Amino acid sequence: MSTINLIKNGLTQLFFPHTCYGCGSDLLSEESLLCLRCLNDLPETNFAKHANNPIEKIFWGRMPVTAAMTGFYFSKHAIIQTLIHQLKYKGKKEVGLFLGNRLAMQLKDSNRFNQIDALIPLPLFPDKLKKRGYNQAVVIADGMSEVLGIPVLNNVITRKIFTETQTHKGRTDRWQNVKESFELLNADAIQNKHVLLIDDVITTGATTEACGSVLLSANNVRLSIAALAFATD
């Protein structure tokens, strides 16, 4: 490598450090966003391949779901929490695209999600969207679309009521908090389609159910669900 290129690489590292988003270590040239160790430490669920998995059981008796999964287990102080925090609160949209890619690859390895017509990100309340600048579920869906080649429809449903954070609420309180939060804007866009509802984290499934139930009010819609992570409270 020439002296000029060495200087350029040094300046790039100085102003745009190529470090792991999980642990902060320097990345090798063949690594992207996460070092190999952090990538291997991501706790995959393998739910995509299995019917009657814990995510699908959440919705039993609550609403008809064709298939449901999350890509990873969520736990506090783990790499997946760090990544989701960077996506939601630090403006790191590249994290959402990366994780969306990973989530989509899990779906491609399963034959249970191979007839999806559209990806629908779970919407944010407009004030929260304005404050954050983007909807993390849209970013995740965009990353999935890159791999799956399935269109993202982000103007089908809206969040019409602001809801308090769900973090410290129980299942009943979470449902009461969100049950009338969503409104269908374009039922024709999903009529006779199999749609995949996208979110970042599923805990009790209350928000997902509230949104999914509204989507199911359109004519002849099948609903499946995919989220990055499953948090067991």
Secondary structure, DSSP 4 states (H G I P E B T S, - for coil): --HHHHHHHHHHHHHS--B-TTT-PBPPTT--SS-HHHHHHS-B--GGG-TT-HHHHHTTTTS--S-EEEEEE--TTSHHHHHHHHHHHS--HHHHHHHHHHHHHHHHT-SSSTT--EEEEPPPPHHHHHHHSS-HHHHHHHHHHHHH---B--SSEEE-S-----TT--HHHHHHHHTT-EEES-GGGTTT-EEEEEEEEESSSHHHHHHHHHHTTSTT-EEEEEEEEE---
